[in-house]
Amino acid sequence: MSEVTVSRQSTSRLERLDGRIGYTRQMSVQTIEQELLSRRLHEQYIILKRQILKYQGCVLGLYPAIGRDGEQAKVAHVRDSIYCAVATWALSQAYRKIDDDEGRTHELSMSAVKCMRGILFCWLRQADKVEKFKLNQSSAYALHSVFDMVTGDPVYNDEEYGHLQIDVVGLYLIYLVQMIRSGLKVIYTTDEVNFIQNLVFYIERAYRTPDYGMWERGSKYNNGSTEVHASSIGFVKAALEAINGENLYGPEGAVWSVIYVDIDAHNRNRTIFETILPRESNSKNTDASLLPTVSWPAFAIHKKSLKHRTIDKVVRKLKGNHGIKRFLRDGYRTVLEDKTRKHYKPAEIKLFDGIECEWPLFLVYLLMDNIFRNDMEGIEHYTNLINPLLRKSNDGDLLPMFYFVPKEHLDLERNMRPGSAEWYPSAEGSTDGVFLWGQSIYFISQLLMNGLLNVMELDPIRRHLPASERPVNSSRYSSFQVTPPDLVVQVALIAESSRLQQVLATYGIQTQTPNQIDPIQIWSPKELTKAYEYLGINTKLGLSGRPKRPFGVLSTSKIYRVGGQTVLCYPLLFEVSDFYLAQDMSIVLDDLKNDLAFLSQCWKLYGRPTFCMILRENNIRGQNFGEFLDLLAQFKRGQVDNIRVRLGKLQSLISAATVEHLDFLSNLPDPLKFCAFEGKTISSSFRSLTDIPKLPHLNDGDLNMSDTDLSHKATWDLVQMLNHYEGMTAQCRLMKVLYQREGPQFRIDNEHISHRMEKLINKASLYKKWSVVRMMAALLGKLVDSLAPSITTILVRGKQITVGVYGHEEEVLDKPISPNELKNILYSVCLPHDIQQAVIQQELILCIGKLIATKPEIFEGILKIRIGWFVRAMQIELESEQTDLYSLSPSNIKLRLYSLLTCNLDEAHLRTPLQKRQLDGALNKVPKDFYDRVWQILENTPGGIKVAGYHLPQHPTLSDMTMYELNFSLLVEQMLSKIVDPSYRQIMVETFVVVSTMLNRNPEVTFEQAVNMDKIIHDAFEEYQRDKSKHEGLEKMDEMRNFFNTPPNIRHGTTSYITKAVIRNLLEGEVKFASDEFCCIT
């Protein structure tokens, strides 16, 4: 063997030896790291056992709110139990990093599952409440949030406790999905799957459901009233996104264990949630409950600016040295709260101003937010704030439930700088038990801080990421994403007959008939609703499935696979409607464009929306045919009002569309029969547009007698006249008298009068006799579709609505309402005074709902939308044209409304002062800072304010409310609503501004007695008349029209007269000066 060979072998041995040593060193480092990790996890395991797990119930796995040693807890709280389960599950996730975990991963996972199933067990026993709540969102049917630890029985009845906390159900669903996605088996049977599906139905209407919120007290006044909470809506939005398309059996699940979400319901919750933010509710300008909503665990919003504004407002308004207040004037657990009473007295919350308890829990939420954002500076900041607040115990560091001001330090805290007094920690979380909600969150934060857990393990479904960055769970079911900036809306044109298809082809518009798209079916939205009624049905639990709620345009823009069939639905817009708006083609086309714009802005699913447009032969009849063709031409060009559209054959659009598989229909024992849209089968065809039947000329003669004379005619005579007169106006008047006298079952020539009225509506619609249409529709009690959602849209913008005829009683709508209730209210307040207003007010509500959603800025300064006064404003505008409002088409009404709201801003200089005041008063417009000014006046007026006989007292108004609270602004509007003349109302607003300005410039002055605003205006008018008599020789008169027509800011304008009247009232009344330091000559 040569030396070279020996040398090579030696070198090879040395290299192998070095490799083994390096490998051994590497192994030893990994072993040390694993041992260190195992030891640190073991420390956390011991902490979890001592601080949280030892309080878990043996039977159901639930947790109490406060864990105490040596005391068997009897009451379990659902929210606290969920957070304890999440802490346990989080540690099990951390244990997955090591191989030899001594069985702790399984132990901890099963502990979390036991808790989640314990909650499910309690709720399953209340399935009857879920069924009732789906139809009527009443607190009487709410799932309970507190249960017996051992039996799972309710602890309090429905009236004793604020059980309606929609955010709790949302939180449960979010973590149900998180745990299932991490590999845990939480749901075992199809009964449980059906119940979870019904929980989705239970929460879908959170956007219109007032509840008790996270603090179980409803409004901040703690008087038993509920209100719509942004935190509840946010948790529901997040839950709907999380559970959509989720298989509750995990990857091994079958098609019948998948959960479905109504994307339109999700969108309503999303838009309304974003609208309310950064407020929490009408009574709470901000609230700590928004922190877990916009950040961990819900991550309900990913718009950075809105999220930052919300968190910043919470921190600015509520943060103290020892934590964060729940909300301003929160009396819970303060030393002044009377614990013997469930509710507070009026004005009692003023006692708690400045001494609200501060909760360290929410500093931990802010720490979690910074951890998820990887903001090292923020992490250090909040860690330094939290550490001094912790209390030492034998079981480790405990987080106090809250810090409070003791009784002996109340005056010091209130009178000196906030935070100057010594605050004490609550016994819960320091000396008397563990505050389990706070301790759980603190435990999770420490796992993250110490590197034992990462955010992806705590959030397997990636809620903290924008929707576009989350993994898609299954391509079989729709999933959420961010709306792409270049979204294309696919449009399929379906002609109802082949002859209509031929006519449109002459204009270059290519369409398809139902026969040509076979085997694809076209369904009406009612058929889709019928299909979804089978979702979640469970006879054993008494659950009926999805309620009969109509689907919106988002849901009808998906392709559906139903038992081997491919189905596309057309939107509600193209449904043959019972209401007359569908007869106005301009309204239909405008709504169609709105639907396309809505799709382009709100589509948040993977795949493109597919819009099915049904073309009917009536579309090409009448004066709107040119407008109709222009829209179709825009479709062909691929652009409709800057919205990208793609026109094509339906078969070619499917590949890029969003497809939803309705697998739950395949398991039903009986085959289902759905009615597909079939169109018209007509043998003849149009050779050209001249062949299309045109409306014959109509002689619409009226009766030569008054309504009073008609009312004195005998019924038989009226029937004879009805058969004699062909004019629609005459027939309308005759049928009105007959219907009101004899009722809907009265027969004329073997036909019910109501049927004849329906025929007259259809005929009058073709001839555009809208006054006749409205009269007949109102007498028949018609109600337009989607009116209740329009009301909700307006309300969540912080507005109130009133319905009723101008000059008569009004009904205030201040919370969402069902269609039947709305119909009863509308007709009860309108029919006795003006029949046609019952339907025209419906038109206005629909228009306002759409306008406020797309152009909210035109409603600035209008807090209370008084529909009857809006009608009055439109009538004022039409007086110069001598046009009857009721004779205008619905599309013209919509244009007039928009013009009224915008031209009053843009063309104010063209109107007289009287006209401007009439319109501003009728629209209930006020200056930007008007309500703040009224607040400041009230602060300087111990006797309160009087307007039109209404007295607004200083207390409890100032005691219960705060300046920037929406409820105070609504209270001011309630006071102003007592005024019956729009011009006078506007003068009153100007008077408030003058009084406010004078008090601001003279802060030492206060009114000792009530300020009578009507007297100030009356005195100003008297002074105006004296000047007119002196300079122009005019006699005094009671009519204030000339005064209202005087510009405000000129030499002898209304402002100068009002100012003099205010000074006179100050001098005549008892004036109190806040300071004794007067200006004097020495």
Residue pairs with C-beta under 8 A, 6 or more apart in sequence:
34 98
34 99
37 97
37 98
37 452
38 98
38 100
38 101
40 450
40 452
41 91
41 94
41 95
41 98
41 101
41 104
41 452
44 91
44 94
44 443
44 446
44 447
44 450
44 452
45 91
45 104
45 108
47 395
47 396
47 443
48 87
48 88
48 91
48 108
48 443
50 395
50 396
51 67
51 395
51 396
51 398
51 434
51 439
51 443
52 63
52 67
52 84
52 87
52 88
52 434
52 436
52 439
52 440
52 443
53 88
53 111
54 67
55 63
55 64
55 67
55 73
55 84
55 434
55 436
56 62
56 63
56 84
56 111
56 114
56 115
57 63
57 73
57 76
57 118
57 149
57 150
59 118
59 149
59 150
59 151
60 76
60 114
60 115
60 118
60 121
60 122
60 147
60 149
60 150
60 152
61 85
61 111
61 114
61 115
61 117
61 118
62 76
62 81
62 115
62 118
62 119
62 122
62 147
62 149
63 76
63 77
63 80
63 81
63 84
63 85
63 115
63 436
64 73
64 74
64 75
64 76
64 77
64 80
64 149
64 436
65 75
65 77
65 80
65 435
65 436
65 437
66 73
66 401
66 428
66 432
66 433
66 434
66 435
66 436
67 73
67 433
67 434
67 436
68 432
68 433
68 434
69 433
71 433
73 149
74 148
74 149
74 150
74 155
75 146
75 147
75 148
75 149
75 155
76 118
76 146
76 147
76 148
76 149
77 145
77 146
78 119
78 122
78 144
78 145
78 146
78 147
78 168
78 172
79 145
79 165
79 168
79 171
79 214
79 437
80 436
80 437
80 440
81 115
81 118
81 119
82 115
82 116
82 119
82 168
82 171
82 172
82 175
83 436
83 437
83 440
83 441
84 115
84 436
84 437
84 440
85 111
85 112
85 115
85 116
85 175
86 112
86 175
86 297
86 440
86 444
87 439
87 440
87 441
87 443
87 444
88 108
88 111
88 112
88 115
89 108
89 109
89 112
89 175
89 178
89 179
89 182
89 184
90 443
90 444
90 447
90 453
90 457
90 458
91 108
91 443
91 447
91 453
92 104
92 105
92 106
92 107
92 108
92 109
92 112
93 182
93 453
93 457
93 458
94 447
94 452
94 453
94 457
95 101
95 104
95 105
95 108
96 105
96 457
97 452
109 184
112 179
112 184
113 179
113 184
113 185
113 186
116 172
116 175
116 176
116 179
116 186
117 186
118 152
119 172
120 186
120 187
120 192
120 195
121 152
122 144
122 147
122 152
123 130
123 143
123 195
123 199
124 191
124 192
124 195
124 541
125 152
126 143
126 144
126 154
127 195
127 198
127 538
127 541
127 542
127 543
128 542
129 141
129 142
129 143
130 141
130 143
130 195
130 198
130 199
130 201
130 202
130 543
131 198
131 542
131 543
131 544
132 138
132 141
133 141
133 142
133 143
133 202
134 198
134 201
134 202
134 544
134 547
135 547
136 818
137 205
137 208
137 209
139 158
139 162
139 163
139 164
139 211
139 212
139 226
140 158
140 159
141 158
142 158
142 163
142 164
142 165
142 211
143 163
143 169
143 202
144 154
144 155
144 156
144 161
144 163
145 161
145 163
145 165
145 168
145 216
146 154
146 155
146 156
146 161
146 163
147 153
147 154
147 155
148 154
148 155
155 161
156 163
161 216
162 212
162 216
162 217
162 218
162 226
163 212
164 209
164 211
164 212
164 226
165 211
165 212
165 213
165 214
165 216
165 232
166 203
166 206
166 209
166 211
166 229
166 232
166 233
166 235
166 236
167 211
167 213
167 214
167 229
167 231
167 232
167 234
167 235
167 236
167 289
167 293
169 199
169 202
169 203
169 236
169 239
170 203
170 206
170 232
170 235
170 236
170 238
170 239
170 298
171 235
171 239
171 297
171 298
172 199
173 196
173 199
173 200
173 203
173 239
173 242
173 243
174 235
174 238
174 239
174 242
174 243
174 297
174 298
174 463
175 297
176 186
176 187
176 196
176 243
176 248
177 242
177 243
177 246
177 461
178 242
178 459
178 460
178 461
179 186
180 186
180 187
180 246
180 247
180 248
180 250
181 246
181 460
181 461
182 457
182 460
183 250
185 249
185 250
186 248
187 193
187 196
187 248
187 249
187 257
190 256
190 257
191 538
191 540
191 541
192 248
193 248
193 249
193 256
193 257
193 259
194 536
194 537
194 538
194 541
194 543
195 538
195 541
195 543
196 243
196 248
196 259
197 259
197 260
197 535
197 536
198 536
198 538
198 543
198 545
200 239
200 240
200 243
200 259
200 260
200 261
200 536
201 536
201 546
201 547
203 236
203 239
203 240
204 236
204 240
204 261
204 262
204 265
204 266
204 269
205 265
206 232
206 233
206 236
206 269
207 228
207 233
207 236
207 265
207 268
207 269
207 272
207 273
207 792
207 796
208 228
208 268
208 792
208 796
208 816
209 228
209 232
209 816
210 218
210 226
210 227
210 228
210 815
210 816
211 218
211 226
211 227
211 228
211 229
211 232
212 218
212 226
213 227
213 229
213 231
213 232
213 280
213 281
213 287
213 289
214 229
214 231
214 232
214 287
214 289
215 289
215 326
215 327
215 330
215 332
217 332
218 224
218 225
218 226
218 227
219 225
219 226
219 227
219 281
219 282
219 283
219 284
219 967
220 283
220 284
220 327
220 328
220 329
220 330
220 349
221 283
221 344
221 346
221 349
221 960
222 331
222 343
222 344
222 349
223 343
223 344
223 346
224 342
224 343
227 281
227 282
227 283
228 276
228 281
228 282
228 795
228 796
228 815
228 816
229 280
229 281
229 287
229 289
230 273
230 276
230 277
230 279
230 280
230 281
230 287
230 290
230 293
231 280
231 287
231 289
231 290
231 292
231 293
233 269
233 272
233 273
233 276
234 273
234 290
234 293
234 294
234 298
234 300
234 301
235 293
235 298
235 300
236 269
237 266
237 269
237 270
237 273
237 300
238 293
238 298
238 299
238 300
238 463
239 298
240 261
240 265
240 266
240 269
241 261
241 266
241 463
241 467
241 480
242 461
242 463
243 259
243 261
244 259
244 260
244 261
244 263
244 266
244 477
244 478
244 479
244 480
245 258
245 259
245 260
245 261
245 473
245 474
245 476
245 477
245 478
245 479
246 258
246 259
246 473
247 253
247 257
247 258
247 259
247 473
247 474
248 257
248 258
248 259
249 257
255 476
255 661
255 663
255 664
255 666
256 663
256 664
256 667
258 477
258 663
258 664
260 477
260 532
260 535
260 660
260 664
262 546
262 549
262 551
262 555
263 478
263 554
263 555
263 558
263 604
263 605
264 551
264 552
264 553
264 554
264 555
266 480
267 552
267 554
267 602
267 604
268 789
268 792
271 602
271 853
272 792
272 793
272 796
273 300
273 301
274 301
274 303
274 306
275 796
275 797
276 796
276 798
277 290
277 294
277 301
277 306
277 309
277 310
278 286
278 290
278 306
278 309
278 310
278 313
279 285
279 286
279 798
279 966
280 286
280 287
280 289
280 290
280 327
281 287
282 798
282 965
282 966
282 967
282 970
283 965
283 966
283 967
284 327
284 328
285 313
285 317
285 328
285 962
285 964
285 965
285 966
286 310
286 313
286 314
286 317
286 318
286 327
286 328
287 314
287 318
287 326
287 327
288 314
288 318
288 324
288 325
288 326
288 327
288 359
288 362
289 326
290 310
290 311
290 314
291 311
291 314
291 324
291 362
291 365
291 366
291 369
292 298
292 365
293 300
294 300
294 301
294 307
294 310
294 311
295 307
295 311
295 365
295 366
295 368
295 369
295 372
296 365
296 368
296 369
296 372
296 459
296 464
297 463
298 463
299 459
299 463
299 464
301 307
301 310
302 466
302 467
302 482
311 366
311 369
314 324
314 362
315 324
315 366
317 328
318 324
318 325
318 326
318 327
318 328
319 325
320 358
320 418
320 419
321 358
321 419
321 423
322 358
322 360
322 389
322 403
322 423
323 358
323 359
323 360
323 361
323 362
323 363
323 389
323 402
323 403
324 358
324 359
324 362
324 363
324 366
325 356
325 357
325 358
325 359
326 332
326 356
326 357
326 359
327 356
328 353
328 356
328 962
329 349
329 350
329 352
329 353
329 356
329 962
330 352
330 356
330 357
331 337
331 344
331 348
331 349
331 351
331 352
331 356
332 357
333 357
333 402
333 404
333 426
334 352
334 355
334 356
334 357
334 404
334 405
335 355
335 404
335 405
335 406
335 407
335 410
336 351
336 352
336 355
336 410
337 352
346 956
346 959
346 960
347 955
347 956
347 959
347 960
348 959
349 959
349 960
350 955
350 956
350 958
350 959
350 960
353 414
354 413
354 414
354 418
355 404
355 405
355 410
355 413
355 414
357 402
357 403
357 404
357 426
358 402
358 403
358 404
358 423
359 401
359 402
359 403
359 438
360 386
360 389
360 399
360 400
360 402
360 403
360 438
361 399
361 401
361 435
361 437
361 438
361 441
363 382
363 385
363 386
363 389
364 382
364 386
364 399
364 438
364 441
364 442
364 445
365 441
366 378
366 382
367 378
367 379
367 382
367 383
367 386
367 445
368 441
368 444
368 445
368 448
369 378
370 378
370 379
370 381
370 382
371 379
371 445
371 448
371 449
371 455
372 455
372 459
372 464
379 449
383 449
386 399
386 442
389 399
389 400
389 403
389 425
390 397
390 398
390 399
390 400
391 397
391 398
391 399
391 400
391 425
391 429
391 430
391 431
392 398
393 430
395 434
397 442
398 429
398 430
398 434
398 435
398 439
399 429
399 435
399 438
399 439
399 442
400 425
400 426
400 428
400 429
400 430
400 435
400 438
401 426
401 428
401 429
401 435
401 438
402 425
402 426
403 423
403 424
403 425
403 426
404 423
404 424
404 426
405 413
405 421
405 423
405 424
406 422
406 424
409 421
409 422
410 421
412 420
412 421
413 419
413 420
413 421
426 435
427 433
428 434
428 435
429 435
429 438
429 439
444 453
444 458
447 453
448 454
448 455
448 458
455 464
456 462
461 470
462 469
462 470
462 471
463 470
466 482
467 480
467 481
467 482
467 604
468 481
468 482
470 480
472 479
472 606
473 479
476 661
476 663
477 660
477 661
478 558
478 605
478 606
478 607
478 658
478 659
478 660
479 605
479 606
480 604
480 605
481 604
481 605
481 606
482 604
483 600
483 601
483 602
483 603
483 604
486 644
487 599
487 600
487 603
487 608
487 609
487 644
488 608
488 644
488 645
488 646
489 557
489 596
489 599
489 600
489 603
489 608
489 609
489 611
489 643
489 644
489 645
489 646
490 608
490 609
490 610
490 611
490 645
490 646
490 648
490 653
490 656
490 657
491 610
491 611
491 613
491 635
491 645
491 646
491 647
491 648
492 512
492 568
492 610
492 611
492 612
492 613
492 648
492 649
492 650
492 653
493 509
493 510
493 511
493 512
493 613
493 615
493 632
493 635
493 647
494 511
494 512
494 513
494 514
494 517
494 522
494 570
494 612
494 613
494 614
494 615
494 650
494 677
494 679
495 501
495 504
495 511
495 512
495 513
495 615
495 679
496 513
496 614
496 615
496 616
496 617
496 679
496 680
497 513
497 617
497 679
497 680
497 681
497 682
498 513
498 682
498 685
499 617
499 682
499 684
499 685
499 686
500 511
500 615
500 616
500 617
500 620
501 511
501 512
501 513
502 685
502 686
503 620
503 686
503 689
503 692
504 510
504 511
504 615
504 620
504 632
505 511
506 688
507 629
507 632
507 633
508 636
509 629
509 632
509 633
509 636
510 647
511 615
512 649
512 650
513 679
514 522
514 676
514 677
514 678
514 679
515 679
517 649
517 650
517 651
519 565
519 566
520 566
520 567
520 568
520 650
520 651
520 654
521 565
521 566
521 567
521 568
521 674
521 676
521 677
522 567
522 568
522 569
522 570
522 612
522 614
522 676
522 677
523 567
523 568
523 569
523 570
523 674
523 675
523 676
523 677
524 569
524 570
524 575
524 675
524 677
525 550
525 551
525 555
525 556
525 569
525 570
525 571
525 572
525 575
526 550
526 575
527 569
527 674
527 675
527 676
528 551
528 555
528 556
528 560
528 567
528 569
529 546
529 548
529 549
529 550
529 551
530 674
531 562
531 662
531 665
531 672
531 674
532 545
532 546
532 551
532 662
533 544
533 545
533 546
533 548
534 545
534 664
534 665
534 668
534 672
535 545
535 546
535 664
536 543
536 545
536 546
536 664
537 543
537 544
537 545
550 572
550 785
550 786
551 569
551 572
552 571
552 572
553 571
553 572
553 573
553 595
553 598
553 599
553 611
554 599
554 602
554 603
554 609
555 569
556 569
556 570
556 571
556 572
556 612
557 571
557 599
557 603
557 609
557 610
557 611
557 658
558 605
558 609
558 610
558 657
558 658
558 659
558 660
559 566
559 567
559 568
559 610
559 654
559 657
559 658
559 659
559 660
560 566
560 567
560 568
560 569
560 659
560 660
560 661
560 662
561 567
561 659
561 660
561 661
561 662
562 662
562 665
562 674
563 662
563 665
563 666
563 671
563 672
566 654
567 676
568 610
568 612
568 650
569 612
570 612
570 613
570 614
570 677
571 595
571 611
571 612
572 785
572 786
573 588
573 591
573 592
573 595
574 612
574 613
574 614
576 582
577 785
578 782
579 777
579 782
579 783
579 784
579 785
580 761
580 765
580 773
580 774
580 777
580 782
580 839
580 890
581 587
581 588
581 784
581 843
581 846
581 890
582 588
583 762
583 765
583 766
583 773
584 765
584 889
584 890
584 891
585 619
585 622
585 624
585 627
585 628
586 624
586 627
586 889
586 891
587 889
587 890
587 891
587 894
589 624
589 627
589 628
589 631
590 891
590 894
592 613
592 631
593 631
593 640
593 641
594 850
594 854
595 611
596 611
596 640
596 641
596 643
596 645
597 641
597 643
597 854
599 609
599 611
600 643
600 644
603 609
605 658
606 658
607 656
607 657
607 658
607 659
608 646
608 653
608 656
608 657
608 658
609 657
609 658
610 650
610 653
610 654
610 657
610 658
611 645
614 677
617 680
617 692
619 625
619 628
620 628
620 689
620 692
621 692
621 693
621 694
621 695
622 695
622 766
631 640
634 640
634 641
634 645
635 645
635 647
636 647
638 644
638 645
638 646
638 647
639 645
646 653
665 672
686 692
695 766
695 767
698 726
698 727
698 728
698 767
699 726
699 727
700 727
700 728
700 729
700 767
700 769
701 725
701 726
701 727
701 729
701 730
702 727
702 729
702 730
702 733
703 710
703 721
703 725
703 729
703 730
703 733
703 734
707 733
707 737
710 718
710 733
710 734
710 737
711 737
713 721
713 737
715 738
715 741
715 742
718 734
718 737
718 738
719 738
719 748
721 730
721 734
722 731
722 734
722 735
722 738
722 748
723 749
725 731
725 734
728 760
728 763
728 764
728 767
728 769
728 772
729 769
729 771
729 772
731 760
731 772
732 760
732 764
732 771
732 772
732 775
732 776
735 753
735 756
735 757
735 760
735 776
735 779
736 775
736 779
736 835
738 746
738 748
738 753
739 746
739 753
739 754
739 757
739 779
740 779
742 753
744 752
744 753
744 754
744 780
745 752
745 753
745 754
746 752
746 753
747 753
748 756
754 780
757 776
757 779
757 780
758 776
758 780
760 772
760 776
761 772
761 773
761 776
761 777
761 780
764 770
764 772
764 773
764 776
765 773
768 889
769 887
770 886
770 887
770 888
770 889
770 890
771 836
771 884
771 886
771 887
774 836
774 839
774 840
774 886
775 835
775 836
775 886
777 839
778 827
778 830
778 831
778 835
778 836
778 837
778 838
778 839
779 835
781 823
781 827
781 838
782 839
783 819
783 822
783 823
783 826
783 842
784 839
784 842
784 843
784 846
786 846
787 819
787 822
787 842
787 845
787 846
788 816
788 817
788 818
788 819
788 822
789 849
790 845
790 846
790 848
790 849
790 850
791 801
791 813
791 816
791 817
791 822
791 845
791 849
792 816
793 849
793 852
793 853
794 801
794 845
794 848
794 849
794 852
794 865
795 801
795 813
795 814
795 815
795 816
797 852
797 856
797 859
798 863
798 966
799 852
799 859
799 862
799 863
799 864
799 865
800 812
800 813
800 814
800 863
800 864
800 865
800 970
800 973
801 812
801 813
801 814
801 845
801 864
801 865
801 866
801 867
802 810
802 811
802 812
802 813
802 864
802 865
802 866
802 867
802 868
802 977
803 810
803 811
803 813
803 825
803 826
803 829
803 830
803 841
803 845
803 867
803 868
804 810
804 811
804 829
804 830
804 867
804 868
805 829
805 830
805 833
805 834
805 837
805 868
805 871
806 868
806 869
806 871
806 872
807 833
807 868
807 980
808 829
808 832
808 833
808 868
809 829
810 829
810 866
810 868
810 977
811 825
811 828
811 829
813 822
813 825
814 970
817 825
826 838
826 841
826 842
827 838
830 837
830 838
830 841
831 838
836 886
837 868
837 871
840 871
840 885
840 886
840 893
841 867
841 868
841 871
843 890
843 893
843 894
844 867
844 870
844 871
844 893
844 897
845 867
847 893
847 894
847 897
847 898
848 865
848 870
848 897
851 858
851 859
851 897
851 898
851 901
852 859
858 898
858 901
858 902
858 905
859 865
859 901
860 928
861 925
861 926
861 927
861 928
861 930
862 923
862 924
862 925
862 926
863 924
863 926
863 931
863 969
863 970
863 973
864 924
864 970
864 973
864 977
865 924
866 922
866 924
866 977
869 922
869 923
869 924
869 982
870 897
870 900
870 922
870 923
871 885
872 922
872 982
873 900
873 918
873 919
873 922
873 923
873 982
874 885
874 893
874 896
874 897
874 900
875 885
876 915
876 918
876 919
876 922
877 896
877 899
877 900
877 919
878 884
878 885
878 896
885 893
888 896
900 919
900 923
901 923
904 911
904 916
904 919
904 920
904 923
904 925
908 916
911 919
912 1045
913 1044
913 1045
913 1046
913 1047
913 1048
914 983
914 1041
914 1044
914 1045
917 982
917 983
917 986
917 987
917 1044
918 982
918 983
918 986
919 982
920 982
920 986
920 989
921 981
921 982
921 983
921 984
921 985
921 986
921 989
922 982
924 973
924 976
924 985
925 986
926 989
927 933
927 989
927 993
930 972
930 989
930 992
930 993
931 968
931 969
931 972
932 963
932 964
933 992
933 993
933 996
934 945
934 972
934 992
934 996
935 958
935 963
935 968
936 996
936 999
936 1000
937 945
937 992
937 995
937 996
937 999
937 1011
938 944
938 945
938 952
938 954
938 957
938 958
939 954
939 958
940 999
940 1005
940 1006
940 1007
941 954
941 1006
941 1007
941 1010
941 1011
942 954
942 1006
942 1007
942 1008
943 954
943 1007
943 1008
943 1009
943 1010
943 1011
944 951
944 952
944 953
944 954
944 957
944 1010
944 1011
945 951
945 952
945 975
945 1010
945 1011
945 1013
946 952
946 1010
946 1011
946 1012
946 1013
946 1014
947 975
947 976
947 978
947 979
947 988
947 1013
947 1014
948 975
948 978
948 979
948 980
948 1014
949 978
950 974
950 975
950 978
951 1010
952 971
952 972
952 975
957 968
957 971
961 967
961 968
961 971
962 968
976 985
976 988
976 989
979 985
979 988
983 1040
983 1041
983 1044
984 1017
984 1040
984 1044
987 1017
987 1043
987 1044
987 1054
987 1058
988 1013
988 1017
990 1048
990 1054
990 1055
990 1058
991 1013
991 1016
991 1017
991 1020
991 1058
991 1062
992 1013
994 1055
994 1058
994 1059
994 1062
995 1011
995 1013
995 1016
995 1062
998 1005
998 1059
998 1062
998 1063
999 1005
1003 1074
1004 1073
1004 1074
1004 1075
1005 1066
1005 1071
1005 1072
1005 1073
1005 1074
1006 1071
1006 1072
1006 1073
1006 1074
1007 1066
1007 1069
1007 1071
1007 1072
1008 1069
1008 1070
1008 1071
1008 1072
1009 1069
1009 1070
1011 1065
1012 1065
1015 1065
1016 1058
1016 1061
1016 1062
1016 1065
1017 1058
1017 1061
1019 1060
1019 1061
1019 1064
1019 1065
1020 1043
1020 1054
1020 1057
1020 1058
1020 1060
1020 1061
1021 1040
1021 1043
1021 1057
1023 1057
1023 1060
1023 1061
1024 1043
1024 1046
1024 1052
1024 1054
1024 1057
1025 1034
1025 1036
1025 1037
1025 1043
1027 1052
1028 1034
1028 1042
1029 1035
1029 1036
1043 1054
1046 1052
1046 1053
1046 1054
1047 1053
1047 1054
1048 1054
1048 1055
1049 1055
